[in-house]
């Protein structure tokens, strides 16, 4: 997955998640990329910098008359299901495979797996974008 910083014609800023830069370009050309705040299809990529801290601007309120977003928990569940459906599980080899993809030693594709906090930090220091998500506990771990 590639995460792009995006903005719309109304200057709303948000992130978009895509399998590749080509996937973003195709979806943008097909009118599939839109602003989650105002629905504008006039969306462009912003330059993004890694490890740049800045004061976050407050999120603008949705425009009058627009329906509020769907249930956040349901949206998060759909997001995780889509990530699982459209990525390869590389297990504990995540950091190693992420590097191979980054350095073009393996085919570019979305992957998921397990990595330590130190491994994720090292990947980010190398300029490899990763998203850490909590691992859901298995049923037998809940007791």
Residue pairs with C-beta under 8 A, 6 or more apart in sequence:
1 17
1 18
1 19
1 83
1 87
1 110
1 131
2 17
2 18
2 19
2 20
2 21
2 24
2 129
3 15
3 16
3 17
3 129
3 131
4 15
4 16
4 17
4 18
4 24
4 45
4 46
4 48
5 13
5 15
5 45
5 46
5 47
5 48
6 13
6 14
6 15
6 16
6 33
6 35
6 43
6 44
6 45
6 46
7 13
7 14
7 43
7 44
7 46
8 14
8 34
8 35
8 37
8 38
8 40
8 42
8 43
9 40
9 42
10 35
10 37
10 38
10 40
12 35
12 36
12 37
12 38
12 40
12 60
13 46
13 57
14 35
14 36
14 37
16 24
16 33
16 43
18 24
18 27
19 86
19 109
19 110
20 108
24 33
24 45
27 33
28 43
31 41
33 41
33 43
34 40
34 41
34 43
35 41
35 43
36 69
37 59
37 60
37 62
37 63
38 63
38 66
39 66
50 124
50 127
50 129
51 124
62 68
62 69
69 75
80 133
83 110
83 112
84 112
86 110
87 109
87 110
87 111
87 112
88 109
88 110
88 111
88 112
89 111
89 112
89 113
90 97
90 111
90 112
90 113
91 113
91 114
92 113
92 114
92 115
93 113
94 111
94 112
94 113
94 114
94 115
94 119
95 115
95 119
95 120
95 122
95 123
97 106
97 111
97 113
98 111
98 115
98 123
98 128
98 130
99 105
99 123
99 126
99 128
100 106
101 107
101 108
101 109
101 111
102 126
102 127
102 128
114 135
115 123
115 130
115 132
117 132
120 130
120 132
123 130
124 130
